[in-house]
Amino acid sequence: VGTWLRELSEDFTWIGALVFISIYAYVTSGQFIKTTKTDSTSSVIITSLLLMTITLSFFDWKLRTSGGWIALAFGMMIGNGIDKSVRNNG
């Protein structure tokens, strides 16, 4: 079974793959910490999509297809809309 790690190592060698994985892990953990400290719907959506990418990486690399990026863009717009409506009504 080839995962996104195999593709990264083929394209960028193991050093490049480790650099990318380290950056991705740093961003994901920072976003998770932000989600636990704030009450933002956008943060929850972004964290969910980042963690979904890791979880489903054994089936398909979700960052390669446009579906993940479209879900991220629309998720952020919907999350910001929800946050604004909650702040205005609450």
C-alpha positions in Angstrom: 0.0 0.0 0.0 1.4 3.3 -1.0 0.5 6.3 1.0 1.3 10.0 0.5 4.6 9.4 2.3 5.8 7.1 -0.5 4.9 9.7 -3.1 6.7 12.5 -1.1 9.8 10.3 -0.7 9.8 9.5 -4.4 9.5 13.1 -5.4 11.6 14.9 -2.8 13.7 12.1 -1.3 13.4 11.2 2.4 14.8 14.5 3.6 12.3 16.5 1.6 9.5 14.2 2.9 10.6 14.7 6.5 10.7 18.5 6.1 7.2 18.5 4.6 5.8 16.2 7.3 7.4 18.3 10.0 5.9 21.5 8.7 2.5 19.8 8.2 2.6 18.4 11.8 3.6 21.9 13.2 0.7 23.6 11.3 -1.8 20.9 12.4 -0.8 20.9 16.0 -0.8 24.7 16.1 -4.3 24.8 14.5 -5.5 22.1 17.0 -4.2 24.2 20.0 -5.9 27.3 18.5 -9.1 25.4 18.2 -9.1 24.3 21.8 -8.4 27.8 23.1 -10.8 29.8 20.8 -14.5 29.4 20.2 -14.3 29.8 16.4 -16.2 27.6 14.0 -13.6 28.3 11.3 -10.8 26.9 13.4 -12.8 23.7 14.0 -13.4 23.3 10.3 -9.7 23.8 9.4 -8.6 21.4 12.1 -11.1 18.8 11.0 -9.9 19.0 7.4 -6.2 18.8 8.4 -6.8 15.8 10.6 -9.0 14.2 7.9 -6.1 14.4 5.5 -3.9 12.5 7.9 -6.6 9.9 8.7 -7.5 9.2 5.1 -4.0 9.3 3.8 -3.9 5.5 3.5 -6.7 5.7 0.9 -5.9 8.8 -1.1 -3.8 11.9 -0.7 -6.5 14.5 -0.2 -4.3 17.5 -0.8 -3.6 16.4 -4.4 -7.3 16.6 -5.5 -9.1 19.9 -5.6 -12.0 18.6 -3.4 -10.0 19.1 -0.2 -9.1 22.7 -1.2 -12.6 23.5 -2.2 -13.9 22.1 1.1 -11.4 24.2 3.0 -12.3 27.4 1.1 -16.1 26.9 1.5 -15.7 25.6 5.0 -13.9 28.8 6.0 -16.5 31.0 4.4 -19.4 29.1 6.1 -17.5 29.1 9.4 -16.9 32.8 9.2 -20.6 33.4 8.4 -21.6 31.3 11.4 -19.2 33.1 13.7 -20.5 36.5 12.6 -24.2 35.5 13.0 -23.5 34.1 16.4 -21.6 37.2 17.5 -24.3 39.6 16.1 -27.2 37.7 17.7 -25.5 36.7 20.9 
